[in-house]
Every structure is written in structure tokens, then in C-alpha cells.
């Protein structure tokens, strides 16, 4: 029996372990591919910690949720197999689920950038009627996905992008990366509300990576400052760093053209996602946006799992 190297989740309380496992064999309609690079994203860690809705039901299980792969014909592809695992030298995939990757693309850069960029790309492209020239508030802009949302919004033609977040130095960096205005979210609620009201009163879309009480404050500030209450405001819930729930007055919904919606895997049809993945990969491969990969070899998976990322970088395992 031929063996390959892999990273296995053996306990939800510990990082995946470098192990040797039997090489996979393709069933009819499947394909064996070589794995080149795998991203270590928050969701990837959450799956391996048993805290994600796609976490494995039984252990041991293969770690990893996405990968850039090389197919038998030499072409590159991107796969996202939430829950099935990708952190092995070779994996079995459904050929229909492979997104083509342009020849010459950097697998590490692509896998570092796809996950952080995906949430804002899909929100603006599939969930709201966003048009070039409109303005966007990114609430929670100093994390990796939020920072990438600033670049994605600009790439898709936003006329004005406001970045709101807690990390002041990262906010200052975002002004060089496309943000037209910044708002620091501080423990001083009155000051935060006033800054949001001044900067974001007339936005068209909010991409919200925070939720919870900070979003309640932001909604009151932005809605209260709007001069055209009939101008549509789409508030898109993407992340929940600030909590899982909000309390919202019915008055806020009745007195404004105000819609709240979510953006995630359950909210977009798979064929639409496939199309958007393809276009996002092309944009990244063309140099439109990038997250800096911090590479680790597969045999250092435990170190990769505990690595503390700098702003603007993403841990990647290279095979």
C-alpha cells in the first residue's frame, strides 16, 4: 500500500498532527490531484477545533478546507471542500467542483487571498444591488477579511470606502490601500457614534464583520444621521466578532429604506458561487488584490496552527 504525508485532526483540543496515511484512490467520477498549497484560515482552525458547522463528526480526520491543486493534465485548480479535508499530498476531488486557476499563478498567494476576499466579493456581487460609484462602510475593517473588503470594494468600483475598526495603526495603513475615510471604534461609545455618523451617514452598503452590541451602536449612528431616509441602505452581516445577536427597534426598519441580510455559503446558489470563484481567482491572479502568505511546510503543521499572523498576512502550508 502506498502512503502519503498528511495533517490529521486527532483531537479537537490540539493542532493537527503530521502523519502518514494510505494514498487516496479515486472512485468512478472522482479524480486524484496533487495538493500545492492550503490556507490556514479562521474557518480552517474552527473546523479542526470542532467549532464549525462543517467540523468532522468522527476523528481522526483530514485537516484543511481549501487548496490549490495540480491536476493530472498539469493544469492548476482551486477547490473548497468544507469538512472533507485538504491537508495531504494528494486528495480525491469531484472534477465538477474544481475552479480553474490561470497558469503561472502563485498557489501560496492565491490560497492566502481567496478566503479573506471571498466574503466581501460575494456580498457585493451576489447579495446586494451594488453598482460602481456607490459608497461602502466596512465595519470591522482591521481584520484580514475586513481589510480585504476595502480592497475588494475599490476593485469593484466603489466611489467611496469608509473603514471602521479598532486597530488605529492598521486603519492608517488602510488609507494607503484604498480607504477614503477611517473611523476608529473605541470604548467611548459617544465618540464612536459621532465619528460613524459624520463619515458614513450616506453610505449605500455596510459590510459588517462585527455584529453584536457594536453593530447596534453603528446602526443607530448611521440611520440617525441619514438625510435621505428613503435612500436604500443594505446592511450585510458577514462576521460576528462582536457577538452573535443584535436587538433592533422596529422603528429603525419602518422609518428608513433599510434592509438587513446575511452573506455566506447558505445564501448563494452553488452555480453562482462557482462563477464568482472563477472571476475572483482571475482578479487575484491578475494582481488585483493580495494577502501576503506566511508559508510553512507540511511537517510543521503544528507550528503553522499556532502562528500569530501579522496584519495583512495569512498562514499557508506548502506541499
C-alpha positions as CSV (number, residue, x, y, z in Angstrom):
1,X,0.0,0.0,0.0
2,X,1.4,3.4,-1.0
3,X,1.5,6.1,1.7
4,X,1.4,9.9,1.7
5,X,2.0,12.6,4.2
6,X,-0.9,14.4,5.7
7,X,-2.1,16.6,8.6
8,X,-4.7,14.8,10.8
9,X,-7.1,16.2,13.4
10,X,-6.8,13.6,16.2
11,X,-8.3,15.8,18.9
12,X,-10.4,18.9,18.8
13,X,-8.3,20.3,21.6
14,X,-4.9,20.1,19.8
15,X,-3.5,21.2,16.5
16,X,-3.5,18.7,13.6
17,X,-0.6,16.2,13.6
18,X,1.9,15.4,10.8
19,X,1.1,11.7,9.9
20,X,1.5,9.1,7.2
21,X,-1.8,7.8,5.7
22,X,-2.8,5.5,2.8
23,X,-2.8,7.2,-0.6
24,X,-6.3,8.0,-1.8
25,X,-7.9,6.2,-4.7
26,X,-10.5,7.7,-7.0
27,X,-13.9,6.2,-7.2
28,X,-15.8,6.5,-10.5
29,X,-16.4,10.1,-11.3
30,X,-13.6,11.3,-9.0
31,X,-10.1,12.5,-9.6
32,X,-6.9,12.3,-7.6
33,X,-4.9,15.6,-7.5
34,X,-1.6,16.8,-6.1
35,X,-2.1,19.5,-3.4
36,X,0.2,22.5,-3.7
37,X,-0.9,25.0,-1.1
38,X,-3.5,25.1,1.7
39,X,-4.7,28.2,3.6
40,X,-4.9,28.1,7.4
41,X,-7.9,30.4,7.8
42,X,-10.0,31.1,10.9
43,X,-12.7,28.7,9.5
44,X,-10.0,26.1,8.9
45,X,-8.9,26.3,12.5
46,X,-12.5,26.3,13.7
47,X,-13.3,23.2,11.7
48,X,-10.3,21.4,13.3
49,X,-11.3,22.6,16.7
50,X,-14.8,21.1,16.4
51,X,-16.4,24.6,16.4
52,X,-17.7,24.9,12.8
53,X,-20.9,23.6,11.3
54,X,-18.7,21.5,8.9
55,X,-16.5,20.0,11.6
56,X,-15.9,16.3,11.2
57,X,-18.3,14.0,13.2
58,X,-15.6,11.4,13.8
59,X,-11.8,11.6,14.4
60,X,-9.1,11.2,13.1
61,X,-10.0,13.4,10.1
62,X,-8.0,15.3,7.5
63,X,-7.4,19.0,8.3
64,X,-7.8,21.8,5.7
65,X,-10.8,23.4,3.9
66,X,-9.4,24.7,0.6
67,X,-6.4,24.1,-1.7
68,X,-4.7,25.0,-4.9
69,X,-4.1,21.6,-6.7
70,X,-2.4,20.3,-9.8
71,X,-4.5,18.0,-12.0
72,X,-3.3,15.1,-14.0
73,X,-3.1,17.2,-17.1
74,X,-0.8,19.7,-15.4
75,X,-3.4,22.4,-15.0
76,X,-4.0,24.2,-11.7
77,X,-7.3,24.4,-9.9
78,X,-8.8,25.7,-6.7
79,X,-11.0,23.6,-4.5
80,X,-13.0,24.3,-1.4
81,X,-14.2,21.2,0.3
82,X,-15.6,22.3,3.7
83,X,-15.5,19.4,6.1
84,X,-13.7,16.9,3.7
85,X,-10.1,18.0,4.3
86,X,-7.3,19.1,2.0
87,X,-4.1,18.9,4.0
88,X,-2.5,15.9,2.3
89,X,0.0,15.5,-0.5
90,X,-2.8,14.1,-2.7
91,X,-6.6,14.2,-2.3
92,X,-9.7,13.0,-4.1
93,X,-11.9,15.6,-5.6
94,X,-15.1,16.0,-7.7
95,X,-13.8,17.4,-11.1
96,X,-17.0,19.5,-11.4
97,X,-16.1,21.4,-8.2
98,X,-12.6,22.5,-9.4
99,X,-12.3,26.2,-10.2
100,X,-9.7,26.8,-13.0
101,X,-6.6,28.7,-11.9
102,X,-4.6,30.6,-14.6
103,X,-1.2,29.1,-15.5
104,X,1.6,30.9,-13.7
105,X,-0.5,32.0,-10.7
106,X,1.3,31.7,-7.3
107,X,-0.5,28.9,-5.4
108,X,0.5,30.3,-2.0
109,X,-0.6,33.9,-2.7
110,X,-3.9,32.6,-4.2
111,X,-4.8,30.4,-1.3
112,X,-3.8,33.2,1.2
113,X,-6.1,35.7,-0.6
114,X,-9.1,33.7,-1.7
115,X,-10.7,33.1,1.7
116,X,-10.3,36.7,3.1
117,X,-11.6,38.2,-0.2
118,X,-14.4,35.8,-0.8
119,X,-16.8,37.2,1.8
120,X,-16.8,40.8,0.5
121,X,-16.7,39.8,-3.1
122,X,-19.7,37.5,-2.9
123,X,-21.6,40.0,-0.7
124,X,-21.1,42.9,-3.2
125,X,-21.6,40.7,-6.3
126,X,-24.5,38.5,-5.3
127,X,-26.3,39.7,-2.2
128,X,-26.9,43.4,-2.9
129,X,-27.6,45.5,-6.0
130,X,-24.2,47.2,-5.7
131,X,-23.1,49.5,-8.5
132,X,-19.9,51.2,-9.3
133,X,-19.7,54.7,-7.8
134,X,-21.7,53.7,-4.6
135,X,-20.2,54.1,-1.2
136,X,-19.4,51.3,1.3
137,X,-18.8,51.1,5.0
138,X,-16.6,48.2,6.1
139,X,-17.5,47.7,9.8
140,X,-14.6,45.7,11.3
141,X,-12.0,46.6,8.7
142,X,-8.8,45.9,10.6
143,X,-9.0,42.0,10.5
144,X,-7.8,40.2,7.4
145,X,-11.3,39.8,5.8
146,X,-12.3,43.3,6.7
147,X,-9.1,44.8,5.3
148,X,-9.5,42.8,2.1
149,X,-13.1,44.1,1.9
150,X,-11.7,47.6,1.5
151,X,-9.6,46.5,-1.5
152,X,-12.4,44.4,-3.0
153,X,-14.9,47.3,-2.8
154,X,-12.4,49.6,-4.5
155,X,-11.6,46.9,-7.1
156,X,-15.4,46.6,-7.9
157,X,-15.7,50.3,-8.4
158,X,-16.9,51.8,-5.1
159,X,-16.8,55.6,-5.2
160,X,-16.1,55.9,-1.5
161,X,-15.0,53.3,1.1
162,X,-15.0,54.0,4.8
163,X,-13.0,51.7,7.0
164,X,-14.1,51.3,10.6
165,X,-12.1,49.3,13.1
166,X,-10.3,49.2,16.5
167,X,-6.7,48.9,15.4
168,X,-5.6,52.5,14.7
169,X,-2.2,51.7,13.1
170,X,-4.0,49.2,10.7
171,X,-6.6,51.8,9.9
172,X,-3.8,54.3,8.9
173,X,-2.3,51.6,6.6
174,X,-5.7,51.1,5.0
175,X,-5.8,54.7,3.8
176,X,-2.9,53.7,1.5
177,X,-4.8,50.6,0.4
178,X,-8.0,52.2,-0.8
179,X,-9.9,53.6,2.2
180,X,-11.2,57.1,1.6
181,X,-12.0,57.7,5.2
182,X,-11.4,55.9,8.5
183,X,-13.3,55.6,11.8
184,X,-11.7,54.2,14.9
185,X,-14.1,52.1,17.0
186,X,-13.2,52.9,20.6
187,X,-14.7,52.1,24.1
188,X,-16.1,55.7,24.1
189,X,-19.5,55.0,22.5
190,X,-20.5,58.6,22.1
191,X,-17.3,59.5,20.2
192,X,-17.6,56.3,18.1
193,X,-21.2,57.1,17.2
194,X,-20.4,60.7,16.3
195,X,-17.5,59.6,14.1
196,X,-19.6,57.0,12.3
197,X,-22.5,59.5,11.9
198,X,-20.1,62.0,10.3
199,X,-18.3,59.6,8.0
200,X,-20.9,57.1,7.0
201,X,-24.3,58.8,7.1
202,X,-24.9,58.4,3.4
203,X,-23.4,55.0,2.6
204,X,-25.3,52.6,0.3
205,X,-23.9,49.3,1.7
206,X,-22.4,48.2,5.0
207,X,-20.2,45.1,5.1
208,X,-20.4,44.1,8.7
209,X,-17.7,41.8,10.2
210,X,-18.6,42.8,13.8
211,X,-22.3,42.3,14.8
212,X,-23.4,42.3,18.4
213,X,-23.6,45.5,20.5
214,X,-21.1,47.4,18.4
215,X,-23.4,47.0,15.4
216,X,-26.4,48.2,17.4
217,X,-24.4,51.4,18.1
218,X,-23.3,51.7,14.4
219,X,-26.9,51.2,13.1
220,X,-28.3,53.9,15.4
221,X,-25.5,56.3,14.5
222,X,-25.7,55.8,10.7
223,X,-29.5,55.7,10.5
224,X,-29.9,58.7,12.8
225,X,-27.6,60.8,10.6
226,X,-29.1,60.0,7.2
227,X,-30.6,63.0,5.4
228,X,-32.4,60.8,2.8
229,X,-34.2,58.2,4.8
230,X,-35.7,56.8,1.6
231,X,-32.3,56.1,0.1
232,X,-31.7,52.3,0.3
233,X,-29.2,51.1,2.8
234,X,-28.2,47.4,2.6
235,X,-26.5,46.2,5.8
236,X,-24.8,42.8,5.1
237,X,-24.0,40.6,8.1
238,X,-20.8,38.6,7.3
239,X,-18.9,38.1,10.6
240,X,-19.7,38.0,14.3
241,X,-16.5,39.2,16.2
242,X,-18.7,41.4,18.4
243,X,-21.4,38.9,19.2
244,X,-24.0,36.6,17.5
245,X,-27.1,38.7,18.1
246,X,-28.4,42.2,18.0
247,X,-31.5,44.0,19.3
248,X,-33.1,46.3,16.7
249,X,-36.1,48.6,17.1
250,X,-38.9,48.1,14.6
251,X,-38.9,51.9,14.2
252,X,-35.5,51.8,12.6
253,X,-36.8,49.4,9.9
254,X,-40.0,51.4,9.3
255,X,-38.5,54.9,9.2
256,X,-35.7,54.1,6.7
257,X,-35.3,52.2,3.4
258,X,-33.2,49.8,5.4
259,X,-32.5,46.1,4.7
260,X,-30.5,43.6,6.7
261,X,-29.3,40.5,5.1
262,X,-26.6,37.9,5.5
263,X,-23.9,36.7,3.1
264,X,-22.5,33.2,3.5
265,X,-22.5,29.7,1.9
266,X,-26.1,29.1,2.7
267,X,-27.3,32.3,1.0
268,X,-25.8,31.9,-2.5
269,X,-26.6,29.2,-5.0
270,X,-23.6,26.9,-5.8
271,X,-23.6,27.6,-9.5
272,X,-23.5,31.3,-8.7
273,X,-20.7,30.7,-6.3
274,X,-18.7,28.8,-8.9
275,X,-19.0,31.7,-11.3
276,X,-17.9,34.2,-8.6
277,X,-15.0,32.0,-7.5
278,X,-13.8,31.9,-11.1
279,X,-13.9,35.7,-11.5
280,X,-12.3,36.3,-8.1
281,X,-9.4,33.9,-8.9
282,X,-8.8,35.7,-12.2
283,X,-8.8,39.1,-10.4
284,X,-6.3,37.8,-7.8
285,X,-4.1,36.1,-10.4
286,X,-4.0,39.4,-12.4
287,X,-2.7,41.2,-9.3
288,X,-5.9,43.0,-8.4
289,X,-5.5,42.2,-4.6
290,X,-3.4,40.2,-2.4
291,X,-2.9,38.9,1.2
292,X,0.8,38.1,2.0
293,X,1.3,34.3,2.5
294,X,3.4,33.2,5.5
295,X,4.5,29.7,4.4
296,X,5.1,26.6,6.5
297,X,6.0,23.1,5.2
298,X,3.5,20.3,5.9
299,X,5.7,18.7,8.5
300,X,5.5,22.0,10.6
301,X,1.7,22.0,10.6
302,X,1.6,22.3,14.5
303,X,3.7,25.4,14.3
304,X,1.6,26.8,11.5
305,X,-1.6,26.3,13.5
306,X,-0.3,28.3,16.5
307,X,1.4,31.0,14.4
308,X,0.2,34.6,15.2
309,X,-0.3,36.4,12.0
310,X,0.8,39.9,11.4
311,X,-1.9,42.3,9.8
312,X,-2.2,41.6,6.1
313,X,-0.7,38.1,6.2
314,X,-2.2,34.6,6.1
315,X,-0.6,31.3,7.2
316,X,-0.3,28.9,4.3
317,X,1.0,25.3,4.2
318,X,3.1,24.5,1.2
319,X,3.2,20.9,-0.1
